[in-house]
Amino acid sequence: MATMTATMTETMRETKEAEACSDSGSAPSVGKDVSLSSLTELKEDKARMPPFASLALLHYFLVLVTVNLVITIPTANEYAERLGAGRLFAGLMIGIMPIVGIAGNLFNQKLLSFLPFKHIWILCVLFNVLGCVLYALAGLMRFKWTLLIARGIMGFFSAFSLPSIYVSRTVGMERRSEVLFYFSAFLTLGCAIGPALAAMLEASMKFIKINNLVLDSDTIPGWFMAVLYLFFAGKLVLFFQDLPRDSIVATPEVEGRTLRSPRSPKTPPMSLQKMAAACACFWQLFVASTVTTGVEVYTINVAREGMGWSIASAAWYVALIMLVSGVVNLSLGKIIHCMSCSDVVGLLAGEALACVGCLFLFNFDVDSPTVRVSLLTVGLVLVLVTQSFARALALSICSKIVPAESINTIMTTATIFMSIGRGGGSIICSVLSADSFAPVLLGLFSVTLAMTLATRKCMKPDVKAS
């Protein structure tokens, strides 16, 4: 009996020791597995991407918005003069769309608090259809202010801030610069497609010999864009994957492997350093948008008045310049991703090269038309490439220097500065001459370079950026 009791006691002791060893041995193992799992999740989060169909629609929309802005540039002067207005009115007609878009972006920011992202986007697209139809009917109404009203409707419902918000919410920090390069490149490609479409539409009107108050070379861009927006609305309904409501209204904070309850709507104010960095990025976005739109307006005016080209020839020339710039920027997006280049370094390099590009745009009074066109082409392409490059990097920096709950606000503000630039560029460059164009651009680039140099140390990503 004693032997049996001793044996049972020994067995129980061994069992407890085994359990203790098992417990002590499993604890580090579990901790290690949790740590590896957390690192894997963090890495995947930084490299996350939205569905391809949604991303494709996003870039398609960027082209569509830009085409809608610039497709009227080649015929704006004729349309305005036909209704009793002048050249400055034509520039205002082009520029009012992005300027009114500022109010529209703020309105959309408010709508995001109680409407789904997708519903807001569809609503904006349908109102753009209305604006395009009204623009086409201005010739029939014989009332010049109809042009401004129509362009104002298109601007208010342009939804230009929605793509950048969607990218900031769905693309990880490792891939964001690359995607925003494509973002910027497609904006430039839209500037290429717009004049090309304007030239083809004008040629088609002359070929089929239709010229009346409802349908002619001046009104056909409105009808054409209305149809494109209708087709896009259908694709948006069928293929776009909406953002989750909690990702728009409130962003939960990640702490370890648990999610805490969402923060209150009030977010802490930005530090002075971050605010200075944000202002430098906003100025960069303003300058880049001013140059992109202004180059198109200026080039068409110079080609038509200084070189005696037709509307179609000037439009094709601008389309070619924009196409080359867009293709180069598409390639740069992949190259930058592979090189893992710093956003700030790239921004400084882009502005320095933009200053060099201005040297080709000065009026050297060259007698040879071929040399003059060659210098103009090289200068414009270099300026457009560097500004598209800088715009992408400035957007990327904006999305990283603030915590996740402030992304909607800062990206909407960034879009507002881009809209001011797009509107201001079309108005200012409509009155610039060959003598004043290059000095104005050089001054803008020099100020931008100085601001970036002064705030470069403040452009570090926030620890809570998503």
Wavefront OBJ file of the C-alpha trace (Angstrom):
o trace
v 0.000 0.000 0.000
v 2.809 2.351 0.901
v 4.560 1.471 -2.334
v 1.400 2.187 -4.322
v 0.957 5.570 -2.552
v 4.585 6.563 -3.275
v 4.177 5.581 -6.905
v 1.008 7.680 -7.276
v 2.681 10.650 -5.585
v 5.682 10.436 -7.941
v 3.401 10.166 -10.938
v 1.433 13.257 -9.913
v 4.679 15.206 -9.358
v 5.965 14.298 -12.820
v 2.639 15.219 -14.380
v 2.708 18.681 -12.728
v 6.314 19.217 -13.779
v 5.456 18.260 -17.355
v 2.503 20.637 -17.372
v 4.642 23.403 -15.921
v 7.360 22.794 -18.510
v 4.747 22.699 -21.215
v 3.233 25.969 -20.047
v 6.563 27.694 -19.658
v 7.721 26.467 -23.019
v 4.595 27.423 -24.855
v 4.489 30.989 -23.607
v 7.498 32.262 -25.564
v 6.360 30.314 -28.582
v 2.926 31.895 -28.534
v 4.445 35.324 -27.997
v 6.768 34.766 -30.910
v 3.918 33.667 -33.133
v 1.859 36.713 -32.125
v 4.796 39.016 -32.798
v 5.404 37.516 -36.241
v 1.706 37.690 -37.004
v 1.557 41.347 -35.996
v 4.576 42.203 -38.141
v 3.066 40.388 -41.093
v -0.237 42.219 -40.673
v 1.558 45.561 -40.382
v 3.578 44.896 -43.532
v 0.485 43.840 -45.437
v -1.360 46.939 -44.226
v 1.395 49.229 -45.528
v 1.255 47.522 -48.935
v -2.541 47.190 -49.171
v -4.325 48.073 -52.426
v -8.012 48.537 -53.324
v -9.794 46.280 -55.849
v -8.425 46.731 -59.354
v -11.835 47.644 -60.830
v -12.305 50.448 -58.280
v -8.779 51.770 -58.865
v -9.307 51.683 -62.632
v -12.567 53.633 -62.308
v -10.762 56.123 -60.115
v -8.162 56.902 -62.770
v -10.783 56.841 -65.511
v -12.680 59.511 -63.569
v -9.542 61.662 -63.240
v -9.177 61.628 -67.019
v -12.876 62.408 -67.425
v -12.791 65.413 -65.073
v -9.675 66.828 -66.720
v -11.061 66.310 -70.218
v -14.242 68.114 -69.178
v -12.130 71.049 -67.992
v -9.914 71.406 -71.060
v -12.021 70.141 -73.985
v -13.607 73.587 -74.302
v -10.310 75.507 -74.351
v -9.741 75.396 -78.153
v -13.264 76.702 -78.878
v -13.794 78.904 -75.798
v -12.869 82.190 -77.496
v -15.151 81.564 -80.492
v -18.074 80.445 -78.329
v -17.737 83.491 -76.064
v -17.426 85.924 -78.980
v -20.426 84.364 -80.698
v -22.525 85.203 -77.613
v -21.152 88.745 -77.362
v -18.328 88.229 -74.849
v -14.554 88.718 -75.071
v -11.326 86.826 -74.481
v -11.227 87.520 -70.727
v -14.751 86.110 -70.430
v -13.538 82.968 -72.203
v -10.705 82.623 -69.669
v -13.181 83.114 -66.823
v -15.448 80.503 -68.389
v -12.605 77.966 -68.222
v -11.378 79.005 -64.788
v -14.736 79.171 -63.014
v -15.110 75.394 -63.039
v -12.225 74.557 -60.649
v -12.801 77.717 -58.588
v -16.453 76.873 -57.867
v -15.216 73.322 -57.285
v -13.715 74.564 -53.999
v -17.196 75.016 -52.537
v -18.193 71.665 -53.991
v -15.283 69.908 -52.306
v -16.223 71.402 -48.928
v -19.831 70.371 -49.511
v -18.762 66.805 -50.297
v -16.670 66.774 -47.127
v -19.842 67.471 -45.135
v -21.832 64.881 -47.079
v -19.305 62.174 -46.196
v -20.489 62.294 -42.582
v -23.942 60.932 -43.411
v -23.942 59.602 -47.010
v -22.011 56.662 -48.484
v -18.982 57.562 -50.595
v -20.400 55.849 -53.681
v -23.755 57.657 -53.482
v -22.038 61.060 -53.324
v -19.949 60.188 -56.357
v -22.954 59.053 -58.417
v -24.868 62.214 -57.483
v -21.977 64.416 -58.628
v -21.695 62.562 -61.947
v -25.396 63.039 -62.710
v -25.223 66.775 -61.989
v -22.259 66.975 -64.357
v -24.496 65.543 -67.079
v -26.920 68.417 -66.405
v -24.120 70.983 -66.594
v -22.798 69.611 -69.883
v -26.260 69.703 -71.472
v -26.776 73.283 -70.295
v -23.401 74.268 -71.767
v -24.422 72.795 -75.124
v -27.747 74.692 -75.066
v -26.136 78.106 -74.428
v -25.899 78.693 -78.179
v -29.633 78.172 -78.514
v -30.422 80.461 -75.556
v -28.156 83.235 -76.913
v -27.286 84.201 -73.323
v -23.576 84.339 -72.504
v -24.074 83.904 -68.743
v -25.468 80.441 -69.427
v -21.892 79.376 -70.143
v -20.740 80.476 -66.681
v -23.762 78.877 -64.978
v -23.158 75.578 -66.775
v -19.451 75.559 -65.993
v -20.220 76.496 -62.397
v -22.525 73.468 -62.023
v -19.818 71.208 -63.458
v -17.284 72.695 -61.065
v -19.429 72.434 -57.939
v -20.143 68.766 -58.653
v -16.735 67.915 -60.098
v -16.014 65.637 -57.080
v -12.314 66.282 -57.570
v -11.488 65.610 -53.912
v -13.065 62.137 -53.815
v -10.276 60.224 -55.642
v -7.542 61.484 -53.306
v -9.648 60.622 -50.233
v -10.290 57.134 -51.584
v -6.584 56.554 -52.292
v -5.618 57.769 -48.802
v -8.118 55.377 -47.213
v -7.431 52.257 -49.296
v -3.754 52.367 -50.337
v -0.975 51.536 -47.871
v 1.877 53.942 -47.227
v 4.404 51.836 -49.167
v 2.348 51.979 -52.381
v 0.789 55.414 -51.972
v 3.514 57.426 -53.725
v 3.382 55.045 -56.694
v -0.416 55.243 -56.989
v -0.376 59.026 -56.673
v 2.192 59.147 -59.468
v -0.382 57.419 -61.641
v -2.969 59.835 -60.230
v -0.904 62.806 -61.397
v 0.007 61.190 -64.718
v -3.637 60.541 -65.585
v -4.451 64.174 -64.872
v -1.809 65.123 -67.447
v -3.111 62.511 -69.897
v -6.552 64.048 -69.514
v -5.039 67.347 -70.629
v -3.779 65.501 -73.726
v -7.031 63.730 -74.531
v -9.152 66.888 -74.125
v -7.608 68.966 -76.954
v -7.350 65.881 -79.181
v -11.057 65.193 -78.727
v -11.830 68.871 -79.382
v -9.909 68.727 -82.674
v -11.619 65.493 -83.747
v -15.082 66.795 -82.829
v -14.505 69.990 -84.785
v -13.290 68.009 -87.800
v -16.321 65.715 -87.596
v -18.700 68.703 -87.538
v -17.070 70.111 -90.655
v -17.106 66.722 -92.359
v -20.810 66.027 -91.796
v -21.599 69.737 -92.388
v -23.824 70.253 -89.354
v -23.924 73.850 -88.125
v -26.961 75.082 -86.210
v -27.777 76.619 -82.842
v -28.017 73.244 -81.100
v -25.161 71.284 -82.644
v -21.967 72.803 -84.028
v -18.242 72.968 -83.243
v -18.857 75.079 -80.125
v -21.671 72.998 -78.596
v -20.539 69.461 -79.503
v -18.084 69.238 -76.536
v -21.028 69.648 -74.143
v -23.119 66.910 -75.752
v -20.118 64.602 -75.995
v -19.153 64.983 -72.325
v -22.774 64.464 -71.210
v -22.757 61.055 -72.934
v -19.389 60.116 -71.408
v -20.584 60.998 -67.912
v -23.742 58.905 -68.375
v -21.667 55.877 -69.373
v -19.368 56.438 -66.400
v -22.329 56.576 -64.003
v -23.382 53.101 -65.158
v -19.872 51.714 -64.628
v -19.732 53.318 -61.214
v -22.947 51.607 -60.134
v -21.855 48.196 -61.412
v -18.148 47.923 -60.614
v -17.105 50.350 -57.866
v -16.590 48.950 -54.354
v -17.702 51.508 -51.784
v -15.697 52.498 -48.714
v -16.911 51.090 -45.373
v -18.842 53.710 -43.415
v -16.587 53.420 -40.358
v -13.522 54.247 -42.462
v -15.035 57.621 -43.390
v -16.860 58.737 -40.280
v -14.302 57.627 -37.678
v -11.077 55.747 -37.915
v -10.388 53.259 -35.129
v -6.947 53.248 -33.594
v -4.935 50.086 -33.617
v -3.326 49.197 -30.319
v -1.506 45.852 -30.245
v -3.915 43.335 -31.722
v -7.113 44.981 -30.486
v -9.263 47.801 -31.839
v -10.336 50.484 -29.435
v -13.549 52.399 -29.848
v -13.429 55.249 -32.396
v -12.073 58.602 -31.338
v -14.311 61.548 -30.831
v -14.774 63.788 -33.901
v -12.431 66.379 -32.370
v -8.833 65.832 -33.394
v -5.787 67.468 -31.815
v -4.482 70.542 -33.643
v -1.453 70.246 -35.896
v 1.902 71.416 -34.601
v 3.483 74.488 -36.175
v 6.088 72.312 -37.893
v 3.460 70.069 -39.476
v 1.405 73.094 -40.454
v 4.400 74.655 -42.188
v 5.061 71.411 -44.069
v 1.403 71.173 -45.085
v 1.418 74.785 -46.339
v 4.526 74.086 -48.440
v 2.798 71.058 -49.977
v -0.388 73.049 -50.603
v 1.620 75.739 -52.375
v 3.328 73.078 -54.479
v -0.052 71.643 -55.475
v -1.312 75.127 -56.339
v 1.713 75.830 -58.554
v 1.609 72.431 -60.265
v -2.083 72.783 -61.122
v -1.607 76.390 -62.250
v 1.153 75.355 -64.621
v -0.649 72.304 -66.017
v -3.789 74.230 -66.985
v -1.972 77.456 -67.785
v 0.425 75.773 -70.199
v -2.499 74.462 -72.214
v -4.221 77.853 -72.446
v -0.988 79.731 -73.165
v 0.226 77.260 -75.797
v -3.027 77.343 -77.751
v -3.023 81.163 -77.717
v 0.632 81.342 -78.825
v 0.159 78.722 -81.544
v -2.896 80.424 -82.957
v -1.899 84.094 -82.654
v 1.900 83.949 -82.711
v 2.334 81.160 -85.263
v -0.901 81.434 -87.217
v -1.983 77.829 -86.638
v -5.571 76.628 -86.924
v -7.636 75.461 -83.940
v -7.100 71.824 -84.919
v -3.320 72.211 -85.333
v -2.940 74.013 -82.002
v -5.099 71.419 -80.252
v -3.103 68.496 -81.667
v 0.181 70.167 -80.682
v -0.980 70.626 -77.082
v -2.332 67.070 -77.015
v 1.048 65.715 -78.140
v 2.931 67.653 -75.449
v 0.557 66.483 -72.740
v 0.665 62.896 -74.000
v 4.461 62.749 -73.846
v 4.438 64.250 -70.353
v 1.769 61.821 -69.133
v 3.546 58.755 -70.489
v 6.838 59.844 -68.895
v 5.129 60.280 -65.528
v 3.474 56.873 -65.763
v 6.933 55.363 -66.180
v 8.343 57.428 -63.310
v 5.724 56.017 -60.940
v 7.060 52.481 -61.307
v 10.687 53.622 -61.271
v 10.257 55.594 -58.049
v 8.560 52.611 -56.381
v 11.461 50.328 -57.311
v 14.104 52.853 -56.188
v 12.304 53.616 -52.884
v 13.224 57.285 -53.323
v 12.356 59.724 -50.526
v 9.343 61.924 -51.298
v 11.080 65.061 -50.046
v 14.248 64.458 -52.083
v 12.162 63.845 -55.181
v 10.182 67.032 -54.555
v 13.347 69.127 -54.337
v 14.796 67.534 -57.478
v 11.558 68.141 -59.380
v 11.479 71.842 -58.553
v 15.149 72.306 -59.452
v 14.564 70.682 -62.860
v 11.452 72.829 -63.389
v 13.606 75.962 -62.967
v 15.986 74.585 -65.620
v 13.055 73.919 -67.956
v 12.014 77.588 -67.792
v 15.242 78.558 -69.565
v 13.884 77.055 -72.807
v 10.694 79.118 -72.575
v 12.213 82.602 -72.632
v 11.525 84.659 -75.743
v 14.832 84.637 -77.625
v 13.340 86.241 -80.798
v 14.470 83.317 -82.940
v 13.672 83.788 -86.632
v 13.463 80.101 -87.498
v 9.957 78.706 -86.745
v 11.420 75.204 -86.384
v 13.912 76.255 -83.708
v 11.238 78.261 -81.930
v 8.808 75.340 -81.821
v 11.598 72.971 -80.720
v 12.638 75.192 -77.790
v 9.006 75.644 -76.793
v 8.350 71.904 -76.931
v 11.391 70.941 -74.852
v 10.644 73.576 -72.243
v 6.952 72.737 -71.946
v 7.546 68.978 -71.701
v 10.225 69.415 -69.037
v 8.047 71.776 -67.005
v 4.975 69.540 -67.263
v 6.874 66.371 -66.333
v 8.515 67.940 -63.290
v 5.282 69.544 -62.072
v 3.308 66.329 -62.444
v 6.151 64.590 -60.589
v 6.073 67.191 -57.806
v 2.273 67.123 -57.572
v 2.273 63.377 -56.923
v 4.927 63.649 -54.223
v 3.219 66.606 -52.540
v -0.057 64.656 -52.389
v 1.783 61.669 -50.949
v 3.436 63.795 -48.264
v 0.083 65.391 -47.360
v -1.470 61.967 -46.779
v 1.391 60.854 -44.516
v 2.140 63.832 -42.257
v -1.191 63.645 -40.403
v -2.863 60.874 -38.364
v -5.484 58.710 -40.047
v -8.455 60.599 -38.595
v -7.281 63.855 -40.269
v -6.811 62.437 -43.785
v -10.205 63.584 -45.114
v -9.576 67.152 -44.008
v -6.037 67.520 -45.310
v -6.764 65.835 -48.651
v -9.834 68.022 -49.179
v -7.707 71.086 -48.422
v -5.051 69.845 -50.849
v -7.714 69.455 -53.522
v -8.948 72.987 -52.855
v -5.482 74.395 -53.555
v -5.288 72.319 -56.717
v -8.674 73.711 -57.798
v -7.533 77.282 -57.134
v -4.456 76.588 -59.261
v -6.447 75.047 -62.094
v -8.810 78.018 -62.174
v -6.188 80.680 -61.661
v -3.848 79.185 -64.243
v -6.423 79.322 -67.032
v -7.275 82.948 -66.237
v -3.742 84.272 -65.684
v -2.097 82.472 -68.595
v -4.833 83.607 -70.982
v -3.333 87.124 -70.803
v 0.398 86.226 -70.559
v 2.622 86.937 -73.551
v 5.750 85.203 -74.828
v 7.847 87.774 -72.926
v 6.151 87.319 -69.545
v 5.310 83.589 -69.483
v 8.769 82.201 -68.615
v 9.622 84.797 -65.904
v 6.290 84.156 -64.151
v 6.876 80.391 -64.131
v 10.471 80.774 -62.950
v 9.328 82.986 -60.072
v 6.694 80.427 -58.999
v 9.181 77.550 -59.118
v 11.846 79.477 -57.202
v 9.442 80.329 -54.375
v 8.253 76.708 -54.243
v 11.813 75.385 -54.073
v 12.642 77.792 -51.241
v 9.543 76.785 -49.255
v 10.315 73.074 -49.661
v 13.914 73.582 -48.543
v 12.773 75.513 -45.483
v 10.236 72.880 -44.365
v 11.868 69.633 -45.559
v 12.674 68.460 -41.999
v 9.019 68.831 -40.986
v 7.707 66.538 -43.741
v 8.252 63.298 -41.832
v 5.344 60.797 -41.725
v 3.158 60.883 -38.633
v 3.392 57.868 -36.320
v -0.381 57.399 -36.604
v -0.564 57.800 -40.388
v -2.356 54.948 -42.137
l 1 2 3 4 5 6 7 8 9 10 11 12 13 14 15 16 17 18 19 20 21 22 23 24 25 26 27 28 29 30 31 32 33 34 35 36 37 38 39 40 41 42 43 44 45 46 47 48 49 50 51 52 53 54 55 56 57 58 59 60 61 62 63 64 65 66 67 68 69 70 71 72 73 74 75 76 77 78 79 80 81 82 83 84 85 86 87 88 89 90 91 92 93 94 95 96 97 98 99 100 101 102 103 104 105 106 107 108 109 110 111 112 113 114 115 116 117 118 119 120 121 122 123 124 125 126 127 128 129 130 131 132 133 134 135 136 137 138 139 140 141 142 143 144 145 146 147 148 149 150 151 152 153 154 155 156 157 158 159 160 161 162 163 164 165 166 167 168 169 170 171 172 173 174 175 176 177 178 179 180 181 182 183 184 185 186 187 188 189 190 191 192 193 194 195 196 197 198 199 200 201 202 203 204 205 206 207 208 209 210 211 212 213 214 215 216 217 218 219 220 221 222 223 224 225 226 227 228 229 230 231 232 233 234 235 236 237 238 239 240 241 242 243 244 245 246 247 248 249 250 251 252 253 254 255 256 257 258 259 260 261 262 263 264 265 266 267 268 269 270 271 272 273 274 275 276 277 278 279 280 281 282 283 284 285 286 287 288 289 290 291 292 293 294 295 296 297 298 299 300 301 302 303 304 305 306 307 308 309 310 311 312 313 314 315 316 317 318 319 320 321 322 323 324 325 326 327 328 329 330 331 332 333 334 335 336 337 338 339 340 341 342 343 344 345 346 347 348 349 350 351 352 353 354 355 356 357 358 359 360 361 362 363 364 365 366 367 368 369 370 371 372 373 374 375 376 377 378 379 380 381 382 383 384 385 386 387 388 389 390 391 392 393 394 395 396 397 398 399 400 401 402 403 404 405 406 407 408 409 410 411 412 413 414 415 416 417 418 419 420 421 422 423 424 425 426 427 428 429 430 431 432 433 434 435 436 437 438 439 440 441 442 443 444 445 446 447 448 449 450 451 452 453 454 455 456 457 458 459 460 461 462 463 464 465 466
